[in-house]
Amino acid sequence: MLVGDVLNKVAAEKGDKTAAFFANDTISYKELNIRSNKLAHGLIDLGIEPENMVSIMLPNSLEFLTAYFGVIKSGATMVPINIMFKVPAVEYILNNSEAKAVITSRGFLPLLKKCELDYLENIILVDEKEEETIHIDEFADKSDKLPELQNVDEQSVAACLYTSGTTGDPKGAMLTHHNLIYDTEATIEHLHVDDTGRYICVLPMFHAFAETVCMLMPIFLGADIVIAEKFLPEKVLRTIQEKNVTFFTGVPTMYTALLNVKNRDQYNLSHLKLCLSGGAAMPQQIMKEFEETFNVTIIEGNGPTETSPVAYANPPKGIRKPTSVGLPIPGTAVKIVDKDDNELPRGEIGEIAVKGDNVMKGYFKNPEATKKALRGGWFHTGDLGKMDEDGYIYIVDRKKDMINVGGMNVYPREIEEQLYKHPKILEAAVVAAKDELRGEIPKAVIVLKEGETATEREIRTYCMEYFANYKIPKLVDFVDELPKGTTGKIDKKVLRDL
């Protein structure tokens, strides 16, 4: 079965049921299926062949949802582009992926025209018509039936998602139809969710986390999606209340922002039944305060883009362990390995490796990186972690974030967890700073709560109560805000560069 087949099947069952809300607009399952079918036929008539790359550069919208399924139904590979990217990154992804077409809006045309593109043949606009472009309405007379594809099967690449590129150029993770369907269905089983829920998508839809959990999961279930164009904390709380949202997915900084809305008590979130946090470590103090404030459970999970992306999560019906990202989803194996790929005993820290049908096919046009990442048949995540006797996984930190203080390993997350418990601190990040004597030392970058003041000495004295001397931040910077990526994750690469 292909991803498009799933939507086709659900649409036949759900018909006029609303698939998604966006602002004052809605789209039914029947209409989403028809629109994406017409787009798929339009792409095929433009000469798009199986596994040609077609990019999507759109903000969260009904048009993104239609484009996503339209591209995949055509047999092409969907390549989403971060809408915050500038010319160099957009140019690189479009050229590296050899994208034949891009589906976008008029506002991105000036940027695209500045790019030197080697393969792009068609620009398809979803809003206003422009010269030398195609408007999506030009496909209105195409067939509303699902295209019958040749030479496309479940092992064909449905999506190529470019990783953040924190250590060089981004790499395109090739996810097959089977990868996406398997991961979505396993996540549904693991989280015990069903079609009675209403899911809000505040994460950017170009991101793997949003695509699987906020789009594919509810669509596969035949549930409702409430699409938010961007994350505005007060507006999100109001939307959850007004739309009776039952399932919220976000990264940790989003929970911090919602918790710090001044008039948060005026919102009734009684319909909210479950929250999922991923993408970065959830500070336990924030989790505790959020759950107590809004009377809802947060399930922490995780997984890299290369695992489609959900690999593990705490079970909603079962034991939920603080600081753990939970158990592997059904059918997925996880082990902890040392630098020579030997499996480590329970409780020891090493690199987390994942094996399962959700693991990518490889990196596009990058056999060396593929071989390194998938050595021994296991995907090596780059996360340092451990596994307890019950099989629960704990992410200690990213390998690249670990700080080496004179030969002693320091894991920033451990320090950050304690900093979040300080009554004056809103957000905190710990990174490595260079030091002539010890090689590296911990540096804390802190955002204080509104109206609070603190000194470097005060923070260091606080840390002395909890940590050995080599773990105490030797430098403390106070800033108005921490740099964040488009998903809201704190960008430690920017902090390290600074």
PyMOL commands that set and color helices and strands:
alter all, ss='L'
color gray80, all
select helices_A, chain A and resi 3-14+29-45+62-73+87-96+106-114+136-139+177-191+208-221+233-242+252-259+264-266+284-294+305-307+367-373+375-377+399-401+412-419+456-464+469-471+492-497
alter helices_A, ss='H'
color red, helices_A
select strands_A, chain A and resi 18-22+25-28+53-57+77-80+99-104+122-125+134-135+157-162+172-176+198-201+224-227+247-250+274-277+297-302+312-313+327-328+333-337+350-355+362-363+379-387+393-398+403-405+408-410+425-435+439-448+475-478
alter strands_A, ss='S'
color yellow, strands_A
deselect
rebuild
show_as cartoon
